[in-house]
Amino acid sequence: MTGALRRGLGAVFLIAALCSGAGARAETGPSLRILEFSELSDWDLDNHVEALRVFRETCMDMDGADWRSLCAMAQNADDSGARAFFELFFRPVLIEDGKAGLFTGYFEPELRGARYRGGRYQYPVYRMPPEARQTSLWLTRRDILTSGVMEGRGLEIAWVDDPVELFFLQIQGSGRIKMEDGSTIRIGYGGANGHPYRSIGQELVRRGIYNLHQVSAQVIQNWVRRNPGPGRELLMHNPSYVFFREVRKVPANRGPLGAMNRSITPMRSIAIDPAFTPLGAPVWVEKNGQSKLRRLMIAQDTGSAIKGSQRADIFFGAGDEAGRKAGQLRDPGRMLVLMPIQRAYAMLPDDL
């Protein structure tokens, strides 16, 4: 979730929020090491053409003369030389802050809805009210949903049929709503009430209902639906509330907008901590776990729970299947940022 998917909340997937402390910056600062491409596991097996095409999507918006120069060369580079392009102009930089690497996933939800309230469509998707924009801290989730402050003001973008899916839509920060008439609208992050995100998964663990390793988005959704009264109260545990806007400029066949305000790409775009990784930079991902992944991805999104040099959220795409895969991901590994050569060496401490 971060751009339309992740700005503010960052729209982070719930399981990522369970580990929000896992990527805190070490007090002594990060350590940096420049590696050779030969030291990257399975580097030669990746589809570098796909990575180059995704890099082109956002590199023109990066800061720095060196990035802009590389972007110009990328736009003119022949796809057949994609691997050579990265090897010639970049160096892999391993940035470590003392915390173990952690990869989680996020996706673009698809909800069912209608433009007007009626029948099963009883849960509003709200625009941000003007008074909420004028303060850094507005009403809590409970106040917004129970005080009547939003009613009768025409702030509803649509009405959906599932309050649990709406809650998770707010965590993701953007999504699609399939309307009764067969059309689809895309909504993106439109602001937040300023309250910090509080994990309901962590709360279920605290109550002893689940162990940490058992918690996933699907497990939480199922528990809330099986326990409608306590479930509604559990959702109120998170005081953060996200408002939306209708996104009309992004074609339906493109991914949602990321933090760079451009469409992101399934399994090639990741959300990172911009304190360590420049937005738009190529990042080599070595994800371990049950299903290993070795892939060059592009840092095109951010998230409030994505903190640390070895912390990333992988974008899986849209819909239920993408959501299932994203919700199951919580794997160790490492990531290396591909930096322009001169910038990479300039990052090293003077005493090296």
Secondary structure as a PSIPRED ss2 file (coil, helix, strand):
# PSIPRED VFORMAT (PSIPRED V4.0)

   1 M C   1.000  0.000  0.000
   2 T C   1.000  0.000  0.000
   3 G H   0.000  1.000  0.000
   4 A H   0.000  1.000  0.000
   5 L H   0.000  1.000  0.000
   6 R H   0.000  1.000  0.000
   7 R C   1.000  0.000  0.000
   8 G C   1.000  0.000  0.000
   9 L C   1.000  0.000  0.000
  10 G C   1.000  0.000  0.000
  11 A C   1.000  0.000  0.000
  12 V C   1.000  0.000  0.000
  13 F C   1.000  0.000  0.000
  14 L H   0.000  1.000  0.000
  15 I H   0.000  1.000  0.000
  16 A H   0.000  1.000  0.000
  17 A H   0.000  1.000  0.000
  18 L C   1.000  0.000  0.000
  19 C C   1.000  0.000  0.000
  20 S C   1.000  0.000  0.000
  21 G C   1.000  0.000  0.000
  22 A C   1.000  0.000  0.000
  23 G C   1.000  0.000  0.000
  24 A C   1.000  0.000  0.000
  25 R C   1.000  0.000  0.000
  26 A C   1.000  0.000  0.000
  27 E C   1.000  0.000  0.000
  28 T C   1.000  0.000  0.000
  29 G C   1.000  0.000  0.000
  30 P C   1.000  0.000  0.000
  31 S E   0.000  0.000  1.000
  32 L E   0.000  0.000  1.000
  33 R E   0.000  0.000  1.000
  34 I E   0.000  0.000  1.000
  35 L C   1.000  0.000  0.000
  36 E C   1.000  0.000  0.000
  37 F H   0.000  1.000  0.000
  38 S H   0.000  1.000  0.000
  39 E H   0.000  1.000  0.000
  40 L C   1.000  0.000  0.000
  41 S C   1.000  0.000  0.000
  42 D C   1.000  0.000  0.000
  43 W H   0.000  1.000  0.000
  44 D H   0.000  1.000  0.000
  45 L H   0.000  1.000  0.000
  46 D C   1.000  0.000  0.000
  47 N C   1.000  0.000  0.000
  48 H H   0.000  1.000  0.000
  49 V H   0.000  1.000  0.000
  50 E H   0.000  1.000  0.000
  51 A H   0.000  1.000  0.000
  52 L H   0.000  1.000  0.000
  53 R H   0.000  1.000  0.000
  54 V H   0.000  1.000  0.000
  55 F H   0.000  1.000  0.000
  56 R H   0.000  1.000  0.000
  57 E H   0.000  1.000  0.000
  58 T H   0.000  1.000  0.000
  59 C H   0.000  1.000  0.000
  60 M H   0.000  1.000  0.000
  61 D H   0.000  1.000  0.000
  62 M C   1.000  0.000  0.000
  63 D C   1.000  0.000  0.000
  64 G C   1.000  0.000  0.000
  65 A H   0.000  1.000  0.000
  66 D H   0.000  1.000  0.000
  67 W H   0.000  1.000  0.000
  68 R H   0.000  1.000  0.000
  69 S H   0.000  1.000  0.000
  70 L H   0.000  1.000  0.000
  71 C H   0.000  1.000  0.000
  72 A H   0.000  1.000  0.000
  73 M H   0.000  1.000  0.000
  74 A H   0.000  1.000  0.000
  75 Q H   0.000  1.000  0.000
  76 N H   0.000  1.000  0.000
  77 A C   1.000  0.000  0.000
  78 D C   1.000  0.000  0.000
  79 D H   0.000  1.000  0.000
  80 S H   0.000  1.000  0.000
  81 G H   0.000  1.000  0.000
  82 A H   0.000  1.000  0.000
  83 R H   0.000  1.000  0.000
  84 A H   0.000  1.000  0.000
  85 F H   0.000  1.000  0.000
  86 F H   0.000  1.000  0.000
  87 E H   0.000  1.000  0.000
  88 L H   0.000  1.000  0.000
  89 F H   0.000  1.000  0.000
  90 F E   0.000  0.000  1.000
  91 R E   0.000  0.000  1.000
  92 P E   0.000  0.000  1.000
  93 V E   0.000  0.000  1.000
  94 L E   0.000  0.000  1.000
  95 I E   0.000  0.000  1.000
  96 E E   0.000  0.000  1.000
  97 D C   1.000  0.000  0.000
  98 G C   1.000  0.000  0.000
  99 K C   1.000  0.000  0.000
 100 A C   1.000  0.000  0.000
 101 G C   1.000  0.000  0.000
 102 L E   0.000  0.000  1.000
 103 F E   0.000  0.000  1.000
 104 T E   0.000  0.000  1.000
 105 G E   0.000  0.000  1.000
 106 Y E   0.000  0.000  1.000
 107 F E   0.000  0.000  1.000
 108 E E   0.000  0.000  1.000
 109 P C   1.000  0.000  0.000
 110 E E   0.000  0.000  1.000
 111 L E   0.000  0.000  1.000
 112 R E   0.000  0.000  1.000
 113 G E   0.000  0.000  1.000
 114 A E   0.000  0.000  1.000
 115 R C   1.000  0.000  0.000
 116 Y C   1.000  0.000  0.000
 117 R C   1.000  0.000  0.000
 118 G E   0.000  0.000  1.000
 119 G C   1.000  0.000  0.000
 120 R C   1.000  0.000  0.000
 121 Y E   0.000  0.000  1.000
 122 Q C   1.000  0.000  0.000
 123 Y E   0.000  0.000  1.000
 124 P E   0.000  0.000  1.000
 125 V E   0.000  0.000  1.000
 126 Y E   0.000  0.000  1.000
 127 R C   1.000  0.000  0.000
 128 M C   1.000  0.000  0.000
 129 P C   1.000  0.000  0.000
 130 P H   0.000  1.000  0.000
 131 E H   0.000  1.000  0.000
 132 A H   0.000  1.000  0.000
 133 R H   0.000  1.000  0.000
 134 Q C   1.000  0.000  0.000
 135 T C   1.000  0.000  0.000
 136 S C   1.000  0.000  0.000
 137 L C   1.000  0.000  0.000
 138 W C   1.000  0.000  0.000
 139 L C   1.000  0.000  0.000
 140 T C   1.000  0.000  0.000
 141 R H   0.000  1.000  0.000
 142 R H   0.000  1.000  0.000
 143 D H   0.000  1.000  0.000
 144 I H   0.000  1.000  0.000
 145 L H   0.000  1.000  0.000
 146 T H   0.000  1.000  0.000
 147 S C   1.000  0.000  0.000
 148 G C   1.000  0.000  0.000
 149 V C   1.000  0.000  0.000
 150 M C   1.000  0.000  0.000
 151 E C   1.000  0.000  0.000
 152 G C   1.000  0.000  0.000
 153 R C   1.000  0.000  0.000
 154 G C   1.000  0.000  0.000
 155 L C   1.000  0.000  0.000
 156 E E   0.000  0.000  1.000
 157 I E   0.000  0.000  1.000
 158 A E   0.000  0.000  1.000
 159 W E   0.000  0.000  1.000
 160 V E   0.000  0.000  1.000
 161 D C   1.000  0.000  0.000
 162 D C   1.000  0.000  0.000
 163 P H   0.000  1.000  0.000
 164 V H   0.000  1.000  0.000
 165 E H   0.000  1.000  0.000
 166 L H   0.000  1.000  0.000
 167 F H   0.000  1.000  0.000
 168 F H   0.000  1.000  0.000
 169 L H   0.000  1.000  0.000
 170 Q H   0.000  1.000  0.000
 171 I H   0.000  1.000  0.000
 172 Q H   0.000  1.000  0.000
 173 G C   1.000  0.000  0.000
 174 S C   1.000  0.000  0.000
 175 G E   0.000  0.000  1.000
 176 R E   0.000  0.000  1.000
 177 I E   0.000  0.000  1.000
 178 K E   0.000  0.000  1.000
 179 M E   0.000  0.000  1.000
 180 E C   1.000  0.000  0.000
 181 D C   1.000  0.000  0.000
 182 G C   1.000  0.000  0.000
 183 S C   1.000  0.000  0.000
 184 T E   0.000  0.000  1.000
 185 I E   0.000  0.000  1.000
 186 R E   0.000  0.000  1.000
 187 I E   0.000  0.000  1.000
 188 G E   0.000  0.000  1.000
 189 Y E   0.000  0.000  1.000
 190 G E   0.000  0.000  1.000
 191 G E   0.000  0.000  1.000
 192 A E   0.000  0.000  1.000
 193 N C   1.000  0.000  0.000
 194 G C   1.000  0.000  0.000
 195 H C   1.000  0.000  0.000
 196 P C   1.000  0.000  0.000
 197 Y C   1.000  0.000  0.000
 198 R C   1.000  0.000  0.000
 199 S C   1.000  0.000  0.000
 200 I H   0.000  1.000  0.000
 201 G H   0.000  1.000  0.000
 202 Q H   0.000  1.000  0.000
 203 E H   0.000  1.000  0.000
 204 L H   0.000  1.000  0.000
 205 V H   0.000  1.000  0.000
 206 R H   0.000  1.000  0.000
 207 R C   1.000  0.000  0.000
 208 G C   1.000  0.000  0.000
 209 I C   1.000  0.000  0.000
 210 Y C   1.000  0.000  0.000
 211 N C   1.000  0.000  0.000
 212 L H   0.000  1.000  0.000
 213 H H   0.000  1.000  0.000
 214 Q H   0.000  1.000  0.000
 215 V C   1.000  0.000  0.000
 216 S C   1.000  0.000  0.000
 217 A H   0.000  1.000  0.000
 218 Q H   0.000  1.000  0.000
 219 V H   0.000  1.000  0.000
 220 I H   0.000  1.000  0.000
 221 Q H   0.000  1.000  0.000
 222 N H   0.000  1.000  0.000
 223 W H   0.000  1.000  0.000
 224 V H   0.000  1.000  0.000
 225 R H   0.000  1.000  0.000
 226 R H   0.000  1.000  0.000
 227 N C   1.000  0.000  0.000
 228 P H   0.000  1.000  0.000
 229 G H   0.000  1.000  0.000
 230 P H   0.000  1.000  0.000
 231 G H   0.000  1.000  0.000
 232 R H   0.000  1.000  0.000
 233 E H   0.000  1.000  0.000
 234 L H   0.000  1.000  0.000
 235 L H   0.000  1.000  0.000
 236 M H   0.000  1.000  0.000
 237 H C   1.000  0.000  0.000
 238 N C   1.000  0.000  0.000
 239 P C   1.000  0.000  0.000
 240 S C   1.000  0.000  0.000
 241 Y C   1.000  0.000  0.000
 242 V E   0.000  0.000  1.000
 243 F E   0.000  0.000  1.000
 244 F E   0.000  0.000  1.000
 245 R E   0.000  0.000  1.000
 246 E E   0.000  0.000  1.000
 247 V E   0.000  0.000  1.000
 248 R C   1.000  0.000  0.000
 249 K C   1.000  0.000  0.000
 250 V C   1.000  0.000  0.000
 251 P C   1.000  0.000  0.000
 252 A C   1.000  0.000  0.000
 253 N C   1.000  0.000  0.000
 254 R C   1.000  0.000  0.000
 255 G C   1.000  0.000  0.000
 256 P C   1.000  0.000  0.000
 257 L E   0.000  0.000  1.000
 258 G C   1.000  0.000  0.000
 259 A C   1.000  0.000  0.000
 260 M C   1.000  0.000  0.000
 261 N C   1.000  0.000  0.000
 262 R C   1.000  0.000  0.000
 263 S E   0.000  0.000  1.000
 264 I C   1.000  0.000  0.000
 265 T C   1.000  0.000  0.000
 266 P C   1.000  0.000  0.000
 267 M C   1.000  0.000  0.000
 268 R C   1.000  0.000  0.000
 269 S E   0.000  0.000  1.000
 270 I E   0.000  0.000  1.000
 271 A E   0.000  0.000  1.000
 272 I E   0.000  0.000  1.000
 273 D C   1.000  0.000  0.000
 274 P C   1.000  0.000  0.000
 275 A C   1.000  0.000  0.000
 276 F C   1.000  0.000  0.000
 277 T C   1.000  0.000  0.000
 278 P C   1.000  0.000  0.000
 279 L C   1.000  0.000  0.000
 280 G C   1.000  0.000  0.000
 281 A C   1.000  0.000  0.000
 282 P E   0.000  0.000  1.000
 283 V E   0.000  0.000  1.000
 284 W E   0.000  0.000  1.000
 285 V E   0.000  0.000  1.000
 286 E E   0.000  0.000  1.000
 287 K E   0.000  0.000  1.000
 288 N C   1.000  0.000  0.000
 289 G C   1.000  0.000  0.000
 290 Q C   1.000  0.000  0.000
 291 S C   1.000  0.000  0.000
 292 K C   1.000  0.000  0.000
 293 L E   0.000  0.000  1.000
 294 R E   0.000  0.000  1.000
 295 R E   0.000  0.000  1.000
 296 L E   0.000  0.000  1.000
 297 M E   0.000  0.000  1.000
 298 I E   0.000  0.000  1.000
 299 A E   0.000  0.000  1.000
 300 Q E   0.000  0.000  1.000
 301 D E   0.000  0.000  1.000
 302 T E   0.000  0.000  1.000
 303 G C   1.000  0.000  0.000
 304 S C   1.000  0.000  0.000
 305 A C   1.000  0.000  0.000
 306 I C   1.000  0.000  0.000
 307 K C   1.000  0.000  0.000
 308 G C   1.000  0.000  0.000
 309 S C   1.000  0.000  0.000
 310 Q C   1.000  0.000  0.000
 311 R E   0.000  0.000  1.000
 312 A E   0.000  0.000  1.000
 313 D E   0.000  0.000  1.000
 314 I E   0.000  0.000  1.000
 315 F E   0.000  0.000  1.000
 316 F E   0.000  0.000  1.000
 317 G E   0.000  0.000  1.000
 318 A E   0.000  0.000  1.000
 319 G C   1.000  0.000  0.000
 320 D H   0.000  1.000  0.000
 321 E H   0.000  1.000  0.000
 322 A H   0.000  1.000  0.000
 323 G H   0.000  1.000  0.000
 324 R H   0.000  1.000  0.000
 325 K H   0.000  1.000  0.000
 326 A H   0.000  1.000  0.000
 327 G H   0.000  1.000  0.000
 328 Q H   0.000  1.000  0.000
 329 L C   1.000  0.000  0.000
 330 R E   0.000  0.000  1.000
 331 D E   0.000  0.000  1.000
 332 P C   1.000  0.000  0.000
 333 G E   0.000  0.000  1.000
 334 R E   0.000  0.000  1.000
 335 M E   0.000  0.000  1.000
 336 L E   0.000  0.000  1.000
 337 V E   0.000  0.000  1.000
 338 L E   0.000  0.000  1.000
 339 M E   0.000  0.000  1.000
 340 P E   0.000  0.000  1.000
 341 I H   0.000  1.000  0.000
 342 Q H   0.000  1.000  0.000
 343 R H   0.000  1.000  0.000
 344 A H   0.000  1.000  0.000
 345 Y H   0.000  1.000  0.000
 346 A H   0.000  1.000  0.000
 347 M C   1.000  0.000  0.000
 348 L C   1.000  0.000  0.000
 349 P C   1.000  0.000  0.000
 350 D C   1.000  0.000  0.000
 351 D C   1.000  0.000  0.000
 352 L C   1.000  0.000  0.000
